[in-house]
Amino acid sequence: MTATGPVGRVLAVWAGLQLVGALLAVLVRRSDRGRPERRTEKLAQKFMSYIGITLAVLLLGFLPDETFRMALLTWMTFTILEYHSAVERAQAELLRDEPALEGGGPLAIAAAFAALFSVRALDPSGGAWGFLWLVVGTTDAYSQLFGQGWGRHPMAPVLSPSKMWEGFVGGTFSAVGAGVATAFVFPALSLGQSALLALIVSLAASAGDLVESAVKRHLRIKDFSDFLGTHGGLLDRFDSLLAAALVFAPILALLPR
């Protein structure tokens, strides 16, 4: 596979996913008739900004090595600072100390970013990075679209009332589809094996989202920050990616080249 091969093919899959997502958003808007207009407008705005965010993160994996390392290090630093600031504010408001969260959170974040570094190091072409982010991004976006459009059964009402089983199922199946569409990244794997890998990554992403919701519920905060506007903070947007990277990196290390 040429150096430029993964870039163009991954971007083609990304563009197709955005098109399907846009069509789903239109269906969600139609199904939301009779509900507050602000809700569907907010979903549309969030989806449009999501397109820009996903493209930026996707292209990050194809940057030159030194630029990639500096960008990821900067990203990690701001994420840890955001987390620390949110925990400090919560401790002050709740009048209690959270030593486990205060110390363990930054370590978990650092470990996740180390996993992201490993993904790029194990596949310098950027193909594995593209696979990881397309699967995670599809899980995030499509679970929200399916959940808001057709969700009726809460998945974790205590941790996150907006998460629906319909969204989880729709997001997971869509992510598996994204993994199959990006199977060319792993020529040694069959389509079935690529689908299984995508399923594992998607489930890890969903689990990471729930863990982050549990932490926020414990701290009694809605978002870690408002750095990304309607998406919340860096952790609010990329919690799924960080969790999935911790699972994907060791699997990637074991895959045949």
KATAFEN-V257936 format. One record per residue. N is the residue number from 1. RES is the residue in one letter. PHI is phi in whole degrees, -180 to 180 (* if undefined). Layout:
[[N	RES	PHI] [N	RES	PHI]]
//
This chain:
[[1	M	*] [2	T	-73] [3	A	-65] [4	T	-88] [5	G	-56] [6	P	-59] [7	V	-62] [8	G	-64] [9	R	-73] [10	V	-65] [11	L	-65] [12	A	-65] [13	V	-64] [14	W	-58] [15	A	-62] [16	G	-63] [17	L	-65] [18	Q	-67] [19	L	-65] [20	V	-63] [21	G	-62] [22	A	-64] [23	L	-65] [24	L	-63] [25	A	-62] [26	V	-64] [27	L	-64] [28	V	-63] [29	R	-62] [30	R	-67] [31	S	-71] [32	D	-89] [33	R	-60] [34	G	96] [35	R	-101] [36	P	-54] [37	E	-61] [38	R	-60] [39	R	-63] [40	T	-71] [41	E	-65] [42	K	-64] [43	L	-64] [44	A	-64] [45	Q	-63] [46	K	-66] [47	F	-67] [48	M	-64] [49	S	-68] [50	Y	-62] [51	I	-58] [52	G	-64] [53	I	-65] [54	T	-65] [55	L	-65] [56	A	-62] [57	V	-68] [58	L	-62] [59	L	-69] [60	L	-56] [61	G	-69] [62	F	-109] [63	L	-73] [64	P	-57] [65	D	-52] [66	E	-65] [67	T	-64] [68	F	-61] [69	R	-62] [70	M	-66] [71	A	-64] [72	L	-70] [73	L	-65] [74	T	-64] [75	W	-58] [76	M	-63] [77	T	-61] [78	F	-67] [79	T	-66] [80	I	-65] [81	L	-63] [82	E	-61] [83	Y	-63] [84	H	-61] [85	S	-63] [86	A	-65] [87	V	-66] [88	E	-62] [89	R	-63] [90	A	-64] [91	Q	-63] [92	A	-67] [93	E	-76] [94	L	-88] [95	L	56] [96	R	-151] [97	D	-92] [98	E	-128] [99	P	-61] [100	A	-65] [101	L	-72] [102	E	-66] [103	G	-93] [104	G	-76] [105	G	-59] [106	P	-59] [107	L	-65] [108	A	-65] [109	I	-64] [110	A	-62] [111	A	-64] [112	A	-66] [113	F	-70] [114	A	-62] [115	A	-65] [116	L	-65] [117	F	-57] [118	S	-65] [119	V	-59] [120	R	-70] [121	A	-66] [122	L	-74] [123	D	-140] [124	P	-61] [125	S	-67] [126	G	91] [127	G	-63] [128	A	-66] [129	W	-60] [130	G	-62] [131	F	-60] [132	L	-58] [133	W	-71] [134	L	-65] [135	V	-67] [136	V	-67] [137	G	-61] [138	T	-67] [139	T	-57] [140	D	-62] [141	A	-70] [142	Y	-74] [143	S	-65] [144	Q	-71] [145	L	-64] [146	F	-66] [147	G	-66] [148	Q	-76] [149	G	-83] [150	W	-134] [151	G	-69] [152	R	-131] [153	H	-120] [154	P	-59] [155	M	-89] [156	A	-144] [157	P	-59] [158	V	-75] [159	L	-80] [160	S	-151] [161	P	-59] [162	S	-82] [163	K	-81] [164	M	-118] [165	W	-63] [166	E	-62] [167	G	-67] [168	F	-61] [169	V	-66] [170	G	-63] [171	G	-66] [172	T	-67] [173	F	-64] [174	S	-65] [175	A	-65] [176	V	-62] [177	G	-61] [178	A	-64] [179	G	-65] [180	V	-65] [181	A	-65] [182	T	-106] [183	A	-63] [184	F	-61] [185	V	-63] [186	F	-119] [187	P	-61] [188	A	-79] [189	L	-100] [190	S	-77] [191	L	-62] [192	G	-63] [193	Q	-68] [194	S	-65] [195	A	-64] [196	L	-64] [197	L	-62] [198	A	-63] [199	L	-63] [200	I	-62] [201	V	-64] [202	S	-64] [203	L	-64] [204	A	-64] [205	A	-63] [206	S	-64] [207	A	-64] [208	G	-62] [209	D	-62] [210	L	-69] [211	V	-63] [212	E	-64] [213	S	-63] [214	A	-65] [215	V	-64] [216	K	-65] [217	R	-63] [218	H	-64] [219	L	-85] [220	R	60] [221	I	-124] [222	K	-84] [223	D	-136] [224	F	-73] [225	S	-167] [226	D	-117] [227	F	-57] [228	L	-107] [229	G	64] [230	T	-66] [231	H	-86] [232	G	83] [233	G	-100] [234	L	-61] [235	L	-69] [236	D	-65] [237	R	-84] [238	F	-115] [239	D	-59] [240	S	-65] [241	L	-64] [242	L	-64] [243	A	-66] [244	A	-65] [245	A	-62] [246	L	-63] [247	V	-90] [248	F	-71] [249	A	-58] [250	P	-65] [251	I	-67] [252	L	-59] [253	A	-64] [254	L	-93] [255	L	-73] [256	P	-68] [257	R	-94]]
//
